[in-house]
Amino acid sequence: MASGSVDDLRIVLIGKNGSENSRVGNITVGTEAFNREAPFYFQQHSMKISGEVEGRHITVINTHLLEPNLSQHRITQGVRECVSLSAPGPHVFVLVLQYKDFSENDKHRVKCVLNHFSYQAMKHTIVLTTDEEPRTSKMTSVIWNKVIHDLIKECGGGNLHFDTTNPGWRSELFRRIEEILKKEHKEFLICDMHEDDGSSVDGDMSRSGGSIRGDDKDDSEPNESTQTANDGGGSVHLVPKLI
């Protein structure tokens, strides 16, 4: 492990596509703990897995905060839960996005959710694209999804392409995280926004022209269970919690 590198990284995944979120999380930690087959609308909980990767202890929290029908209440509860799972604070948010399916309204939702964690969250964010941007020819490329490109400019970690054929992909992700922490002079992000009543998410979406739909009926306390799986070099802890 390189001198000065962070040996205990906490990564929060945020994305629209549940299967892609799970694929990224599984490959990052080197296990199949996240279920890629479950429909996104059934996955109403955040899940945490941990493992030893490249000499580091890696924790990945897989969230569903961009699910289109989540109510304000569930977003607020989900953020609080995620903060708890990533205590004392996440090092980075990884936005798992696809060029083929990301709109201006999606961008507003992303920014509102991140602001719900902290006003500094964008500086601790990497955009991870999992599909190739279409090209017009071998010599000329076009900005096919300007919304993603604009969002990348606002994120402190820039853009990284999810490339499972490149053996150095995970190392580059870890290096980007360490660059963010060095640039921000922080060990991790302190999430100071999750204690409010959640009104900022609905309010910001309304001002942005977006919407958050859903039902605020579920006020029950989250349930917790723990499972353990082995992956060669160490244990992987799976901690599902209901929002």
N, C-alpha and C positions, 0 to 999 in steps of 0.2 A: 504494500500500500504506500502511495506517495506521501512524503513528509508533509504534514499540515493538512492532510485530507480528513474529511469528516467520516468517522467510522460507525455512525449510527444515524441513518437518514430516514426521515418520515415524509412520505410522498402521498399526496391526496389526488386521486383521479376524479376528474369531472368531465362528463361528455354526454351526448345525446344517445349514442348507440351502446346499449348495454353489453352486447356481445363483444364489441371492439374494446370497451372499457376492461372487460374481463380478460380478453386476450392480452392486452398490454400488461395488466397486473400480473397475470400468470407468468409471462415470459420475463418480466422484471425480477420477480422473486425466484423463478425457476421451479414452479409447481403448478398443478392444475386445481388449486383450491377454489378459485372463482368459477361458478357455473356459467358457461357461455351459452347454454341452450335455453335457460329459463327466460321467458318473455320479460321484456323490460318492465311492463306494468305490474308484474308479480313481484319484482325485486324492490319492495318498499322498505328497505333497510340498508344501512351502510355495513360493510364488512371489512375486517382488518386481517391481513396475513403478514407474517414476519418470517425471515430466513436469513441465512448467511450467504452473501453474494460478493465475490471478489474481495474477500477480507473485510467486508462491512456487514453490519447488522442493518438490514433493510426492512422497513415497515411500509406497506402499501394499504391505504384506506380507499376502498372503492365506493363511491357515492352515486346517488341517482338524483342529484339536485337539479338537473336540467330536464327531467321528465316533464313533458308539456302540461300535464294536468295536476301538478302538485299545487296544493293550496298554500297560502301564506303561512298558515300554522305549521304545515308539514315542512316547509322550507326552513322556518325558524328552528323547529325541533331537530331537523336534519343537520343544520349548521352546528347547533349545540352538541349534538351527538358526535359529529366529526371532530370538533375541538376536543372533546373528551377522549376520543380514540387516539388522537394525535398528540396528547399531552406530553410535554409542556407546551408544544406548539409545532405545527408542520414546518418543514424546511422549504417545501415547494408545492405548488399546485400544478398539475399537468393536465392541460386541456386536451382531451382526445377528440380530434375533429376530423371531418371528412369534407373535402372540397365539393363533392357532389351534393352535399346536403347541409348547408349552413347559410342562414339568412341574416338579414339585418336585425330582425326580431330576436334571433338566437344570440346575436352579439350583445344586445341590450340585456337579455336574461343572464348571460355569462357575467357581465360587469356588475349587475345587481347582486347576484349570488356572491361573487368575490368581495364586493363591498360589504356584504353582510358579515364576512369574516373580519375584515380590516380594510381601512382605507389604503393600506400599504400592500394589499394582496397582489395587485397587478405586477408589482415589482418582483414578486416571488413566484411568477407564473411562466411556464414554458408551454408553447403551443406544439402539440405533437400531432402531426397529420399522418393518417394511416392509409390514405389512398394517393395515387399519383395525380398531380395536376395535369390536365390535358394540354397537349402541345399542338400547335397548328402545323408544324413541320419540324424536320430535324434541325433546322437552323434558327427558327424563330419560335419563341414562346409567347403566350399571351397571359395577362392576368385574368384568369377565368373566374376566380372568386375574390373580388376586391374586398369583400367584407372580412374574410380571413386575413388577407394581407394587411388591412388596416388594423385589425386586432393584434397581429404579430408585432406591429410597430409599438404598441402600447405595453407589451409584456416585457418584463425585465430579462427573461431568459431566451427571447426570440423564438425561432422555429426549429424543430428537429423532426426529421422524417423517420417514421417507425419502419425499420428495415431489419427483418429477422435474418436476412442472408448475410448481413454485415456483422462479423463476430465482435466488432468494437462498439456496437450500438449502445449497450448498457453502460460501458465505460464513458462514452461521450455524454450520456444523460447525467451520470454522477458528476462528471467534470463541470457540466453546465450548472448544476445545483451549487457546487462549491464556488463557482464564479459569482453566482448571485449573492451568496452569503458574504463573500469577501467584499463585493461591491457595496452591499448594504451595511457592512460592519455589524452583522448580527449572527448569533448562533442559530436562531430560528425565528419564525414570525410569531409575534405576540398577537393573538386574536382578541381584540378588545371590543368588537361590535356585536358579539353573539348574545349579549345580555339584554339588548333592547327588545321591544315587543314585536319586532318583525315588520312594522308598518313601512319601513324604508323600502322593502322589496316591492310591495304593491305600489307604493307611491312612485318609486323610480320607474317602474314598468309603465305606469299610467302616463307619466310625463314623457316617456320614450316612445309612446304609441304602441307598446306591447300589452300583453295581458297575462295574468295568472289565474287559471281557473281551478276549481276544485271544491272540496267539501271540508269544512273545519270541524267535523263531528268527532274525530278521534282525539280525545284528550287523555287517553290512558298513558300510564307510565311505560317506558320502553322495557321489553323483556330482554334478557341476555342469556346466551348459552355459549359454551366454548367447546370446540373440537380441536383435535390435534392430528396432524398428518406428518409423515416422515418424507424427507426429500434428500436422502443421501447424507449431505454434510450437516444436517441439523433438523430441528423441528420447525414446523410451520403452524402457527396458531391462528385459528379462524374464529373471529368473534363477531357473530351477527347480532345486530340490535334492531328492533323494530322502532321505526319513527312514530 
